[in-house]
Amino acid sequence: MRNKGKSNKGFMICPDCGAAIAGDEVKGFYESEKGLHIERPYRSMYRNNYPCKHNNAKNFSLGFDFITDMLVIEIVLDDDRINKSVTENPWIIRAARSLAEALRLQTSVLLDIEFTELNAGYRLRQKDGITYIDVYLYDSLSSGAGYSSGIALQIEELLQSTEKFLNSCNCENACQECLKHYRNYIYHSHLDRFSALQLMNWAKDGEIARPIIHSAQEKMVSPFVGILDDYGINVAFGKNVISLERKDSRQLTLDEKMLRLTVYPAMLVKPRQIDTVFISDFEARYSRAYAVDSIKDVLGM
């Protein structure tokens, strides 16, 4: 278990006095603008307790090792079709975290144990030019209780149960009746059962997310039509098409074609088409300001 700090910059730790700060620069010990100096975190009866200069401070990651049982599901991603970016598109984070939590909950059901007996997580890695997402379960108990290794013998049943579980709720993305609970509250904003299902379908059958039907696209675009109108952009909903038009000019065309707006699944690499503005369903639902800016940029506004 490793904590690499904010932005993977680790922690500066002074071996002389034990002072520690987040980051990778010694100057962090001296906050000159605030007139602060990170002092020794304890008083010593063997020293004069003068302020330490932290001359020997070094950068570390914090962590510990423990032996336990673990189940790892390795999923190979297709970089040409699946958007694996964790900055431009948080789909991969939502999908992996949600699938890990769902597997954890369903493992506890199948083995008839408390879900607190298990922990779950994921990691994104590359090897020989291939991108992998590892979704894993491990026993909370040091030395392992055998739960994670035991469920490997029931992997087909686990996957079927998890798929049924993710499909059984009526919530928009996640709720207390499915993925959310008090132990994963720090991840509540990342939980999305639909993203987990998309990742599972890819892992099992090589299926990618299907195009979003027109009525669903209209529903996602409608909430920020008024915002676009304030910026001088008209949105028109036609039969199987959403069109864009600047108020201060004729309807924008490229090669005499109407400029369209299309909402695509965030799982996929962003499509490119000369007469179409593409925004992901994640942007349409949770990052509307970014979606509006993307539309404005294409329209030259």
Helices and strands as residue ranges (DSSP letters): E 2-3, G 6-8, E 11-13, E 20-22, G 26-29, E 30-31, G 32-34, E 36-37, E 58-60, E 62-63, E 70-77, H 91-111, G 115-117, E 118-127, E 130-139, H 147-151, G 152-154, H 155-167, G 182-190, H 193-205, H 214-221, G 222-224, H 225-230, E 233-238, E 241-246, E 253-254, E 257-258, E 260-264, E 276-280, H 281-286, H 288-298
